Amino acid sequence: MRMLFATSHEAGTDATCRRERSSGHGRDWCVACAAVSANGGHQVLSPIPELLPEYLRRVDAFVLTGGDDPRTEPFGVPTHPAATPLHPKRQAFESALISALATTRPEIPVLGVCLGMQLLALHAGGTLDQHMPDTRSDAARHWDADHPVVPVGSGSHITLPPGIVRSKHKQAVSDPGRLRVVALSDDGVIEAVTEPSRRFALGVQWHPERTPDAALGLDLFKRLIAAARV
């Protein structure tokens, strides 16, 4: 069971994953990889743009991990001046991957975490609140903090229970585009989305690798692996 983790690139290179020195995202993907390995998966940690066709052919599922903020010019909106822009090589790779999965391999399961969910929404025609401190007086409760989430909507084949999650984000999905919202925070922030037409395409705004509640934490990686085995 091969799982590809789309992660950060070292500046000036194409293929080297790295630990984030300040944000802690390196720890996140290490924990997520451990969860995948413990449940029968084998992780691929060095996405090389030129090998995208091979990844699509060989990899059983994809995890789009957390990271910095997406550049929104490709989606027709200026990037907010307070954003911390994602490395352009990483964004180019993940954008190409998301587009290719949607058009040529929609059956491959995908889990988008934080930034990963935001990129999925942007590619589905959605929009972002690019700087929550400008728009929400309670933005700080989403930055490296725990808060409740509740399921919403009906009819989705992917459902989530209520619980407490750990988030660390200053951007959020304001419009999911063609994606379906399946969970909100208790203050109304979109917390989880799915692609109804795909077997398993789930985006969560929180960090399951930091969330103690198993059903909303490491069990999401188990669900991804189970979907890949179908």
N, C-alpha and C positions, 0 to 999 in steps of 0.2 A: 504494500500500500504506500504509494509515493505521494507526499504532500509538499507542495511548494509554498514557502513563506516569502512573500514579497516584502523586503526590508530595505533599510537605508543603504546607500552606496557611499564609499569613501569619495571625497571630492577628487575629481579628475580620473576616476576609474569607472569601469563598467560593471564589475562583477563581484566586488568584495563587500560582504555584509559587515557591518560594524556595530559596536555598542554606542549608543548615544551618550556623550559625556555628561550632558546636563539634564536631559529629559527622562532618563531611565528606560527608554524604549528597548534598549538592548536586553535588560533584565526581562522585559515583557516577552520578547520572542523566545528567550531561553526557557522561560516557564512554559510557554505555549508548546514549544518543541518537546519538552519533557512530557507534557500531557499527551501529545500525539504519539510519542514513542511508547509510552506506557500502555497505550490502547491499540498497539499493533501497526502504527504508521511509521513511515520512514521519511524524514524531512529533507528537503532540498533548500539550501539557504543562500544560494548565490545566483540570483536571476540575471542572466546574460541576454540582452535584447536580441542579439543575433540568433539565439537558440529558442526563441519563442515558439516557432512551429514544432520543435522537438518537445518542449514542455507540454504543448497542447496534445501531442500524440502520446506522451509517456506518463504524464502526471495524473493522478486519480482525483485530486481535490486541491483547492487553492485557499490560502489564508492571506488576506490583505491586512497587514498589521497597522498599528498606530504609528504616528509620526508627526511631522510638522504640517503646515497648512497648505492646501492646494492652491496653486496659481489659477485664478479664475478667468483670465483673459481667453483661454481656449473655449470657454463657455459663455462668452459675450459680456462678461462683467469685470470691471477693474478689480484687481486684488487690493484688499483693504490695506492702508498704510501701516496698521498695527500688526499685520500678519507676519508670521515667521515662515517664509516660503519654503516649500518642499524642494529638495534637490531636483533640478530639472531632469536629470537622467532617470531618477526614480519615478517621477511623475510620467515621463514619456513611456517608460516600460509598463507601469501599471495601467496607464490609459490604453496602450495597445493591447494589453492582456484582457482588460475588461471588455473592450470592443470585440476582440476575437472570440472570447467566450460567448458573448451574447449572439454573435452572428454565425459562428461555426461549430461551437461545442457547448450549447446551452445545457446539456445533460450533466456536465461536470459540476460537482458541488463547490460552492464558494461561501466562505465566511469572511465578512468585512468587519474589522474592528476599528472603531473611532474614526481615524482618517479613512480607513478602508470603506466604512459605511458612507462617509461623505463623498468619496469618489464614485461609489456605486450610484448614489443619488444624482450627482452631477451628470453622469453618463446616461441616466434615465430621464434627463430633461428637468431635473430639480434645481433648487437654489439653496444657498447657505445664508445663515446669519453669520457674517464673517467676523464679528467682534461682539460677543454677547455682553461685555461690560457697557457697550453703547446703548443696548436695547433692553437690558434686564437688570433690575436692581438686585436680583438674587443670583447673578452670574457666578459669584464666588463659590456657591455651594456645589457647582459642577467642576471645580478645579481641585483635583486630588482630594476628593471627599466622597463619603457614602450618602446615598439618598434612595428613596423608594422608586420603584417602577411598577406600573400596572398594565396588564394586557388590555388592548382595545380592538375593536372591529370584530368581524366574524368571517367565516368562509375561507380563511387561509389554511393551507395544509401544514404550515409551520406555526405552532403556537408556543407561547412562553407563559410561565407562571408569574404571579406577583412576587416581589422580593426586594432585597436591598442590594444595590450594586455600587461599585467604585468607578467613578468617572474622573477624567482629567482632560478637559477640553474648554477652549474659549470660543470655538465655533460650533455651530449646530446646523442640522438640516431644517430649513424653514418650509420648503416645499419638496416632497419626495418624488415629484414627477410621476412616472408610471408605476413606481413602487407603491406597495401597500404598507401603511403604518400598522404595526402590530403591538407596540408598547409605547407608553408615554411616561415621563417622570411625573411626580405628583404636582409639579408646577407647570406642566404642559409641554415641556421640551420633548421633541420626537426622539425616542430612545431605541427603537428597533423597526426595521423595514424588511419586507420580503419582495421577491419578484414572483407574482402569482403564476406566471406561465412556466416557471422553471422548477425542477424537482427539489432543489435545495439551493437557494440563493438568499442568504440571511445577512443583514447588516445590523450591528449593535453599536450604539454610541459609547457604551461603557467598555471597560477592560475586563473581560472574563478571566484573564490570567491574574488579575488582582482582586477578584470578587470572591469572598469566602463562601457565599451561598452557592453550593455545588450546582444546583439546577440552572442558575444564571451565570455560572463560572466555568469550571473546567468541563462540565458535562456538555457544553456547547461544542467542544472539540470532539467529544465522543459521538455526538449526533452527526457531526460532519463526517467522521470516519464511517459511521453506520450508513450514511447516505452514499458514500463512495463505494460501499460493498454491495449495494443493491444491483 
